[in-house]
């Protein structure tokens, strides 16, 4: 083995430069790679904004660089934003052959800072008296060009590309700023995805070269059409819904359009919309006689059953707002909720009534049908509208006393119509 200090200078340079080289770029392929990857080259034009093309010589001159060095900086910026990797190796082809150019893009550099890194990297490579790419790879024990870089950039018209670079993922031809192109492997990338990448290159370079000189992370990447799609089209979720509708109003509309359809089931029991409408109207009428109307809180402590459905719909038709009181709640919590919400009426079932805390609230047993028999089952005019309270839900009280959150009909109608649309 040759001692480290006896390595030829060129070998020492490349050993130092490529030591611990980064893994392959995580390019967004549209097809899975195979162990024996085939290559089907496709070519597309890289179209820059006419103002950017016209201003490129002046932009380069201001940085003490060539237009091709500016464009090369743009490729590094594109790979950084596309792959999310700071440590990048790109093959650079010039008249003297191909060399690997490794840059560290950490620190969110601006375009001028990135151009400076490109120039420093090229200067270092030029000073190393490099030989053919195959010799460079062999000197540092890298088997192939593809194991080191997947992107090649042609900087000069006379650039010589060795056979070892055939089949790379992407080749950017930047030799003439008036005729830029991108060659890609169609076995890995679709023309659509590469068209997007070409657009990103143009947009990113234009953004980086603007007067504000944003850093790589803040520079615009999306094309105008993509930004319109992301910001406007994909967020155009506004759906017209009846602003004045109420929960019980929606139920009544369905009852009129499908009176004999099944509205609710529990075990082997069921109610049609016609039956539920009639029974809930009777409950609403009884509650109205007890003084229930808009903004009046009514507790409901009922187990899952058809009684629960009848009670909720009837209460909404009476215009009141329900306060759910789980029969399993501790008695102290129920007492607090009744007191805090000023509940004047509680809907419950016969077997649960004895478990309610003592209060001044009137107790209505939903399973005692005799209470409602003979009552008019036509609709009740409660005066409730979309802004009326629909229910009050209490928090757990884990950080203190439970807090009641009030919700109106309009917000619940919005939610329920969205649920129906999303899960229909």
C-alpha positions as CSV (number, residue, x, y, z in Angstrom):
1,X,0.0,0.0,0.0
2,X,1.2,3.5,-0.9
3,X,1.5,5.6,2.3
4,X,-1.1,8.5,2.3
5,X,1.6,11.1,2.1
6,X,3.1,9.5,-1.0
7,X,-0.1,9.7,-3.1
8,X,0.1,11.7,-6.2
9,X,-1.4,15.2,-5.7
10,X,-4.3,14.5,-8.0
11,X,-5.2,11.3,-6.2
12,X,-4.9,13.1,-2.8
13,X,-7.2,15.9,-4.1
14,X,-9.9,13.5,-5.2
15,X,-9.6,11.3,-2.2
16,X,-10.2,14.3,0.0
17,X,-12.9,15.8,-2.2
18,X,-14.9,12.6,-2.7
19,X,-14.3,11.0,0.8
20,X,-17.7,10.0,2.2
21,X,-19.5,11.1,-0.9
22,X,-23.2,11.5,-0.6
23,X,-25.7,8.8,-1.5
24,X,-27.5,8.8,-4.8
25,X,-29.9,11.7,-5.4
26,X,-33.4,10.9,-4.4
27,X,-34.9,12.0,-7.7
28,X,-38.7,11.8,-8.1
29,X,-38.9,8.8,-10.5
30,X,-42.3,7.7,-11.9
31,X,-41.2,4.1,-12.3
32,X,-39.3,1.8,-10.0
33,X,-35.6,1.2,-10.7
34,X,-34.5,-2.3,-11.7
35,X,-31.1,-4.0,-11.0
36,X,-30.5,-4.1,-14.7
37,X,-31.8,-0.6,-15.5
38,X,-32.5,0.0,-19.2
39,X,-32.1,3.4,-20.8
40,X,-34.5,5.1,-23.2
41,X,-33.3,8.7,-23.7
42,X,-35.9,11.4,-24.3
43,X,-35.1,15.1,-24.8
44,X,-37.0,18.3,-24.0
45,X,-36.2,22.0,-24.2
46,X,-35.5,24.1,-21.1
47,X,-37.3,27.4,-21.8
48,X,-36.3,30.4,-19.8
49,X,-38.1,33.6,-19.5
50,X,-37.0,35.9,-22.4
51,X,-36.0,38.7,-19.9
52,X,-33.9,36.2,-18.0
53,X,-32.1,35.0,-21.1
54,X,-31.5,38.6,-22.2
55,X,-30.2,39.5,-18.8
56,X,-28.1,36.4,-18.2
57,X,-24.8,37.8,-19.6
58,X,-25.1,41.0,-17.4
59,X,-26.1,38.9,-14.4
60,X,-23.1,36.6,-14.9
61,X,-20.7,39.6,-15.4
62,X,-21.9,41.2,-12.2
63,X,-20.9,38.0,-10.4
64,X,-17.6,37.7,-12.3
65,X,-18.9,34.5,-13.8
66,X,-19.9,33.0,-17.1
67,X,-23.5,32.5,-18.1
68,X,-22.9,28.7,-18.0
69,X,-21.6,29.0,-14.4
70,X,-24.9,30.8,-13.5
71,X,-26.9,28.1,-15.2
72,X,-24.8,25.4,-13.4
73,X,-25.6,27.1,-10.1
74,X,-29.3,26.8,-11.1
75,X,-29.0,23.1,-11.6
76,X,-27.5,22.7,-8.1
77,X,-30.3,24.8,-6.7
78,X,-32.8,22.6,-8.5
79,X,-31.4,19.4,-7.2
80,X,-31.3,20.9,-3.7
81,X,-34.9,21.9,-3.8
82,X,-36.1,18.7,-5.6
83,X,-34.1,16.1,-3.5
84,X,-33.7,18.0,-0.2
85,X,-30.0,17.2,0.0
86,X,-27.3,19.7,1.0
87,X,-24.3,17.6,-0.1
88,X,-24.5,17.2,-3.9
89,X,-22.3,15.7,-6.6
90,X,-23.0,16.6,-10.2
91,X,-21.0,15.6,-13.2
92,X,-19.7,18.5,-15.2
93,X,-18.7,18.0,-18.9
94,X,-16.3,20.5,-20.6
95,X,-14.0,20.3,-23.5
96,X,-11.4,18.5,-21.4
97,X,-13.8,15.8,-20.2
98,X,-16.0,15.1,-17.3
99,X,-15.2,15.8,-13.7
100,X,-17.4,15.3,-10.5
101,X,-18.2,18.6,-8.8
102,X,-19.2,18.3,-5.2
103,X,-20.8,21.2,-3.4
104,X,-22.1,21.8,0.1
105,X,-25.3,23.9,-0.2
106,X,-25.8,24.2,3.6
107,X,-26.5,27.7,5.0
108,X,-29.3,28.6,2.5
109,X,-27.1,30.6,0.1
110,X,-28.4,33.2,-2.3
111,X,-27.7,32.9,-6.0
112,X,-24.5,35.0,-5.7
113,X,-23.3,32.8,-2.8
114,X,-24.1,29.7,-4.8
115,X,-22.3,31.0,-7.9
116,X,-19.3,31.6,-5.6
117,X,-19.3,28.0,-4.5
118,X,-19.6,26.8,-8.1
119,X,-16.6,28.9,-9.1
120,X,-14.5,27.8,-6.1
121,X,-15.3,24.2,-6.9
122,X,-14.4,24.5,-10.5
123,X,-11.2,26.4,-9.7
124,X,-10.2,23.6,-7.3
125,X,-10.9,20.9,-9.9
126,X,-9.0,22.8,-12.6
127,X,-6.0,23.2,-10.3
128,X,-5.8,19.5,-9.6
129,X,-4.6,18.6,-13.0
130,X,-7.3,16.0,-13.4
131,X,-7.2,13.2,-15.9
132,X,-10.0,11.1,-17.5
133,X,-13.1,10.4,-15.4
134,X,-12.4,6.7,-15.4
135,X,-9.0,7.4,-13.8
136,X,-10.5,9.6,-11.2
137,X,-13.1,7.0,-10.2
138,X,-10.5,4.2,-10.1
139,X,-8.1,6.3,-8.0
140,X,-10.7,6.6,-5.2
141,X,-12.3,3.1,-5.6
142,X,-15.6,4.1,-7.1
143,X,-16.9,1.5,-9.6
144,X,-18.8,3.7,-12.0
145,X,-19.9,7.3,-12.7
146,X,-23.5,6.3,-11.8
147,X,-22.4,5.3,-8.3
148,X,-21.1,8.9,-7.8
149,X,-23.5,11.1,-9.6
150,X,-26.8,10.7,-11.5
151,X,-26.9,14.2,-13.1
152,X,-24.5,15.4,-15.8
153,X,-24.2,19.0,-17.0
154,X,-22.8,19.9,-20.4
155,X,-21.1,23.3,-20.0
156,X,-19.3,23.7,-23.4
157,X,-20.3,22.8,-27.0
158,X,-17.1,20.7,-27.3
159,X,-17.8,18.7,-24.1
160,X,-16.6,15.2,-24.4
161,X,-18.8,12.6,-22.6
162,X,-17.2,9.2,-22.0
163,X,-19.1,5.9,-22.4
164,X,-19.0,5.6,-18.6
165,X,-21.6,8.4,-18.4
166,X,-24.1,6.8,-20.7
167,X,-27.4,6.0,-19.1
168,X,-27.3,8.6,-16.4
169,X,-30.7,9.8,-15.1
170,X,-30.5,13.4,-16.2
171,X,-28.3,15.3,-18.6
172,X,-28.6,19.1,-18.7
173,X,-27.2,20.7,-21.9
174,X,-26.3,24.3,-20.8
175,X,-23.6,25.0,-23.5
176,X,-25.7,27.6,-25.2
177,X,-28.1,29.7,-23.1
178,X,-30.3,30.2,-26.2
179,X,-30.7,26.4,-26.7
180,X,-31.0,24.7,-23.3
181,X,-32.2,21.1,-23.1
182,X,-32.7,18.2,-20.7
183,X,-32.2,14.6,-21.6
184,X,-33.8,12.0,-19.3
185,X,-34.3,8.3,-19.0
186,X,-37.9,7.6,-20.1
187,X,-37.7,4.2,-18.3
188,X,-37.6,6.1,-15.0
189,X,-39.3,9.5,-15.6
190,X,-42.4,10.5,-17.4
191,X,-42.4,13.3,-19.9
192,X,-45.0,15.1,-17.7
193,X,-42.8,14.9,-14.6
194,X,-39.8,16.1,-16.6
195,X,-41.8,18.9,-18.0
196,X,-42.6,20.0,-14.4
197,X,-38.9,19.8,-13.6
198,X,-38.0,22.0,-16.6
199,X,-40.6,24.5,-15.4
200,X,-39.1,24.4,-11.9
201,X,-35.6,25.1,-13.2
202,X,-36.8,28.2,-15.1
203,X,-38.9,29.4,-12.2
204,X,-36.2,28.8,-9.6
205,X,-33.5,30.5,-11.6
206,X,-35.7,33.5,-12.3
207,X,-36.6,33.8,-8.6
208,X,-33.0,33.5,-7.5
209,X,-31.9,36.1,-9.9
210,X,-34.5,38.7,-8.8
211,X,-33.4,41.9,-7.0
212,X,-34.5,40.5,-3.6
213,X,-32.0,37.6,-3.9
214,X,-33.8,35.1,-1.8
215,X,-32.0,32.2,-0.4
216,X,-32.5,28.7,-1.8
217,X,-35.2,27.8,0.6
218,X,-37.3,30.8,0.0
219,X,-36.9,31.0,-3.8
220,X,-40.0,30.3,-5.8
221,X,-40.1,26.8,-7.3
222,X,-43.6,26.3,-8.6
223,X,-44.6,27.6,-12.0
224,X,-47.5,30.1,-12.3
225,X,-49.9,27.3,-13.4
226,X,-48.8,25.1,-10.5
227,X,-49.2,27.9,-7.9
228,X,-52.6,28.6,-9.3
229,X,-53.5,25.0,-8.9
230,X,-52.1,24.6,-5.4
231,X,-53.3,28.0,-4.0
232,X,-56.6,28.4,-5.8
233,X,-57.9,25.3,-7.4
234,X,-57.0,22.8,-4.7
235,X,-58.3,25.2,-2.0
236,X,-61.5,26.0,-3.9
237,X,-63.6,24.1,-1.4
238,X,-66.4,26.6,-1.0
239,X,-69.7,24.8,-1.3
240,X,-73.1,26.5,-1.4
241,X,-75.3,25.5,1.4
242,X,-78.6,26.9,2.7
243,X,-77.5,29.6,5.1
244,X,-80.9,30.0,6.7
245,X,-81.6,26.2,7.2
246,X,-82.1,24.6,10.6
247,X,-81.5,21.0,11.7
248,X,-85.1,20.3,12.2
249,X,-85.9,22.1,8.9
250,X,-83.6,19.7,7.0
251,X,-85.4,16.7,8.8
252,X,-88.8,18.0,7.8
253,X,-87.7,18.4,4.1
254,X,-86.6,14.8,4.1
255,X,-89.8,13.7,5.8
256,X,-91.9,15.3,3.1
257,X,-89.8,13.9,0.2
258,X,-89.4,10.4,1.6
259,X,-92.1,9.9,4.2
260,X,-92.0,6.1,4.1
261,X,-88.3,5.6,4.0
262,X,-86.6,4.3,7.2
263,X,-85.4,7.2,9.3
264,X,-84.0,5.3,12.4
265,X,-83.4,1.8,13.6
266,X,-82.5,0.3,16.9
267,X,-82.3,-3.5,17.2
268,X,-85.4,-4.8,15.5
269,X,-87.2,-1.6,15.9
270,X,-87.5,1.1,13.3
271,X,-89.3,4.4,12.5
272,X,-90.1,5.8,9.1
273,X,-89.7,9.5,8.5
274,X,-93.5,9.8,8.7
275,X,-93.6,8.1,12.1
276,X,-90.6,10.0,13.5
277,X,-92.0,13.3,12.2
278,X,-95.4,12.7,13.9
279,X,-93.9,11.5,17.3
280,X,-91.3,14.3,17.4
281,X,-94.0,16.9,16.6
282,X,-95.9,15.6,19.7
283,X,-92.8,15.9,21.8
284,X,-92.2,19.4,20.5
285,X,-95.8,20.4,21.3
286,X,-95.5,19.1,24.9
287,X,-92.2,20.9,25.4
288,X,-93.6,24.1,24.0
289,X,-96.4,23.9,26.6
290,X,-93.7,23.6,29.3
291,X,-92.1,26.9,28.0
292,X,-89.4,25.5,25.8
293,X,-88.4,27.7,22.9
294,X,-85.4,29.4,21.3
295,X,-82.4,29.7,23.7
296,X,-84.0,27.5,26.3
297,X,-81.7,24.7,27.5
298,X,-83.1,21.3,27.9
299,X,-81.2,18.4,29.4
300,X,-81.3,15.0,27.8
301,X,-80.3,11.9,29.7
302,X,-81.3,9.0,27.6
303,X,-79.7,5.7,26.6
304,X,-79.2,4.8,22.9
305,X,-82.7,4.1,21.7
306,X,-85.4,5.4,19.4
307,X,-86.5,7.5,22.3
308,X,-83.2,9.4,22.0
309,X,-83.9,10.1,18.4
310,X,-87.5,11.2,19.0
311,X,-86.4,13.4,21.9
312,X,-83.6,15.2,20.0
313,X,-85.8,15.9,16.9
314,X,-88.7,16.9,19.0
315,X,-86.6,19.3,21.1
316,X,-85.1,20.9,18.0
317,X,-88.6,21.4,16.6
318,X,-89.6,23.1,19.9
319,X,-86.7,25.5,19.3
320,X,-84.8,24.5,22.4
321,X,-81.1,23.6,22.8
322,X,-80.2,20.3,24.2
323,X,-77.6,19.6,26.9
324,X,-76.3,16.0,26.6
325,X,-76.2,14.5,30.1
326,X,-74.7,11.0,29.9
327,X,-76.5,8.7,32.5
328,X,-73.0,7.3,33.4
329,X,-71.7,10.8,34.5
330,X,-71.0,11.2,38.2
331,X,-73.9,12.8,40.0
332,X,-71.7,15.9,40.9
333,X,-71.0,16.5,37.2
334,X,-74.7,16.3,36.3
335,X,-75.6,18.7,39.2
336,X,-73.0,21.2,37.9
337,X,-74.3,21.0,34.3
338,X,-77.9,21.4,35.3
339,X,-77.0,24.4,37.5
340,X,-74.5,26.0,35.0
341,X,-76.8,25.7,31.9
342,X,-79.9,26.7,33.8
343,X,-81.7,23.6,32.5
344,X,-85.5,23.9,33.1
345,X,-86.6,20.6,31.6
346,X,-84.9,17.2,31.4
347,X,-85.8,14.5,28.9
348,X,-85.1,11.0,30.2
349,X,-86.5,7.5,30.5
350,X,-88.3,5.9,33.3
351,X,-85.5,3.6,34.5
352,X,-83.0,6.5,34.5
353,X,-85.1,9.2,36.2
354,X,-84.2,8.0,39.7
355,X,-80.5,8.5,39.0
356,X,-80.9,12.2,38.2
357,X,-79.8,14.8,40.8
358,X,-82.5,16.7,42.6
359,X,-83.3,20.0,40.9
360,X,-86.2,22.3,40.0
361,X,-86.1,21.0,36.4
362,X,-89.3,19.4,35.0
363,X,-88.7,15.8,34.1
364,X,-90.3,14.4,30.9
365,X,-90.2,10.6,30.4
366,X,-89.9,9.9,26.7
367,X,-90.9,6.3,27.1
368,X,-94.2,7.1,28.7
369,X,-96.2,7.4,25.5
370,X,-99.3,8.4,27.4
371,X,-97.7,11.8,28.0
372,X,-97.9,12.5,24.2
373,X,-100.9,10.5,23.1
374,X,-103.7,12.7,21.8
375,X,-101.4,15.7,21.2
376,X,-101.5,17.3,17.8
377,X,-98.8,15.8,15.6
378,X,-98.7,18.7,13.2
379,X,-95.6,20.9,13.0
380,X,-94.9,23.4,15.8
381,X,-94.0,27.0,15.0
382,X,-91.2,27.6,17.4
383,X,-89.6,30.7,15.9
384,X,-86.1,29.1,16.0
385,X,-83.8,30.1,13.1
386,X,-80.3,29.3,11.9
387,X,-78.7,31.5,14.6
388,X,-80.6,29.8,17.4
389,X,-78.7,27.5,19.8
390,X,-78.8,23.9,18.8
391,X,-76.9,22.4,21.8
392,X,-74.4,23.0,24.6
393,X,-71.5,20.5,25.0
394,X,-69.4,20.5,28.1
395,X,-65.7,20.0,28.3
396,X,-64.1,17.3,30.5
397,X,-63.2,19.8,33.2
398,X,-59.7,18.3,33.5
399,X,-58.2,21.7,34.0
400,X,-61.0,23.0,36.3
401,X,-64.7,23.2,36.1
402,X,-66.3,21.9,32.9
403,X,-67.1,24.6,30.4
404,X,-70.2,24.7,28.2
405,X,-69.6,25.4,24.5
406,X,-72.7,26.6,22.7
407,X,-73.3,25.8,19.0
408,X,-76.0,27.1,16.7
409,X,-78.0,25.5,13.9
410,X,-76.1,27.2,11.0
411,X,-72.7,25.7,12.0
412,X,-74.2,22.2,12.5
413,X,-76.1,22.3,9.2
414,X,-72.8,23.2,7.5
415,X,-71.1,20.2,9.2
416,X,-73.8,17.7,8.6
417,X,-74.3,18.6,4.9
418,X,-70.5,18.2,4.5
419,X,-70.6,14.8,6.2
420,X,-73.4,13.7,3.9
421,X,-71.5,14.9,0.9
422,X,-68.2,13.4,2.0
423,X,-69.5,10.0,3.0
424,X,-72.5,9.5,0.7
